[in-house]
Amino acid sequence: MPGTELVGSWNNVARAALVAAAFAGPGVAKADTGPAPAGWMDAAVRRYVEAHREIPAFARKYGMKCSACHLAVPVLNQFGQAFKDNGYRMKNGTDDLRANDPAYWPLFAWLWKDYEVDVQRVGGRTVQNTGGISNGAVVLGGLGAISDKVSFRFVPLIYEDGATIVDHGWIRYNQAFGSDWFNIKVGSAELDLPINPGREYNMGASRFAVLYAYSVPGSISRFSVLFPQPGVEIMGHDLGSRNRYSVNLFNTGGAPRAHCVLCSPGIFGRVTHRQEFATGFLRAVRAGVFGAYTTWPVGPDTSDLKGQQRLGGDVELWLGSDVLPLRATLMAMTGRDDRALVPAATQDPTFNAGMLQLEYVPKLPLVFYTRLQVIRNQRQAIAGTPGDFGDQDFQLVGVRHALELNSRFAWLLELTYWRWTIKHVAPGGANVTNHTVWLGTHLDF
């Protein structure tokens, strides 16, 4: 049958789809829908997203409420975005640690627990139904400005199952050459994506990996715009971050390295513009474009590099109110991989993807949200493979409420449901659909 070559060697999307484990955690059983995942993405996606949350330590440092920077925790408002772009600095003489109370240190901690129920259906038949408390974790990290010129981030995570990972760490030189238009960050930095997976709702697993971590069927590359990439970031912005840009030069994370001076180089860039309105129902519009070109080695010599490209654009609308808005974000992305990255490929595979997210804040700190994502394979790598093999549809709805939110700690409760369908990846060409209900609580210090 056309496409069977892909089922056995699909290292990314199909593998995760068949067992619904790449983003659902270790409690999901391996149904009779395909081989077990190798595991590199299973924990990585989930735990990367879990490692990005609100920081009450900033409220303590500057004596401000959390709502000064957040639309609804952890999503940033315009002020919070400008604060982040400034290297987590207010630029009012209070950023240097020597200007703060000696008892203050730029440290923070997170704790979380959740209950999750997963139902997997293959070809309309339920093949597994599991539920339980997931392994929680403790995070103790550092983030912020230590002087007017230097900011940093370092976040280790320790899970109850014994797994320990270190989230991306970096050091940033602020206002190089005395200008906000030139800031230099060295280390593993997250890419400046339109909807940042670490600052969105669904605290346990934002499910942005459905789109951001997508790879064409059969690809050997592990590159994903979701994950931080080791290298150098140069970014700049004007007053209030109405206009901003970022450029990342990096070695593609996870790529094999041997016989190369600059191993698996890649580049990512994004520019955005925001326009605000003093009156009317439309309060603000932000538009942006982004793109990435990366390389991945093929064959025994890792200097033989083949390319991948991702291009996209986004529009964000703030409607009704500056403080309690209805926020709508629309993003589109297209991708293309070199055929050499897919074993037995006869042509370069391409795909198109899109995301729509709606958020409504009726009163602080309560938020309702929904997210729709679609992925459509435009051209399969192996001629004769069904055109919609591996296509994906994803729908999510949720509600999030902060029971406590102050400069000392935040206590949040969240309930989310999502449905994720991947087409024709099960034996016999059946669709795989996963239904998940997620209830979690989160403490931030």
BELWO-V29779 format. One record per backbone hydrogen bond with DSSP energy under -1.0 kcal/mol. NH is the residue of the N-H (numbers start at 1). CO is the residue of the C=O. Records with the same first field share a line. If there is no record, write none. Layout:
NH: CO, CO
This chain:
4: 1
6: 3
10: 6
16: 12
17: 13
18: 14
19: 15
20: 16
25: 21
28: 25
31: 29
33: 31
45: 41
47: 43
48: 44
49: 45
50: 46
52: 49
58: 55
60: 56
61: 57
62: 58
63: 59
64: 59
68: 65
69: 66
70: 66
71: 75
75: 72
77: 69
81: 77
82: 78
83: 79
84: 80
85: 81
86: 82
87: 84
88: 83
89: 83
97: 146
99: 96
100: 97
104: 101
107: 105
108: 141
110: 139
111: 443
112: 137
113: 441
115: 439
116: 132
117: 437
118: 130
119: 435
120: 128
121: 433
122: 125
123: 431
125: 122
127: 120
128: 120
130: 118
132: 116
134: 114
138: 158
139: 110
140: 156
141: 108
142: 154
143: 106
144: 152
146: 150
147: 150
151: 172
152: 144
153: 170
154: 142
157: 165
158: 138
159: 163
160: 136
162: 159
165: 157
167: 155
170: 153
171: 186
172: 151
173: 184
174: 149
176: 182
178: 175
179: 176
182: 179
183: 235
184: 173
185: 233
186: 171
187: 231
188: 169
189: 229
193: 191
199: 196
210: 207
211: 208
212: 208
214: 211
219: 216
220: 341
229: 189
231: 187
232: 249
233: 185
234: 247
235: 183
236: 245
238: 243
241: 238
244: 272
245: 236
246: 270
247: 234
248: 268
249: 232
250: 266
251: 230
252: 264
255: 252
266: 250
267: 293
268: 248
269: 291
270: 246
271: 289
272: 244
273: 287
274: 242
275: 285
277: 283
283: 318
284: 318
285: 275
286: 316
287: 273
288: 314
289: 271
290: 312
291: 269
292: 310
293: 267
294: 308
296: 306
298: 304
304: 301
305: 303
306: 296
308: 294
309: 336
310: 292
311: 334
312: 290
313: 332
314: 288
315: 330
316: 286
317: 328
318: 284
319: 326
320: 281
321: 319
326: 319
327: 359
328: 317
329: 357
330: 315
331: 355
332: 313
333: 353
334: 311
335: 351
336: 309
337: 349
338: 307
341: 338
342: 339
345: 342
346: 381
347: 381
350: 379
351: 335
352: 376
353: 333
354: 374
355: 331
356: 372
357: 329
358: 370
359: 327
360: 368
361: 325
366: 363
367: 400
368: 360
369: 398
370: 358
371: 396
372: 356
373: 394
374: 354
375: 392
376: 352
378: 350
379: 350
385: 382
389: 386
390: 423
391: 388
392: 375
393: 421
394: 373
395: 419
396: 371
397: 417
398: 369
399: 415
400: 367
401: 413
402: 365
403: 411
404: 411
406: 409
410: 444
411: 404
412: 442
413: 401
414: 440
415: 399
416: 438
417: 397
418: 436
419: 395
420: 434
421: 393
422: 432
423: 391
426: 430
429: 426
432: 422
433: 121
434: 420
435: 119
436: 418
437: 117
438: 416
439: 115
440: 414
441: 113
442: 412
443: 111
444: 410
445: 109
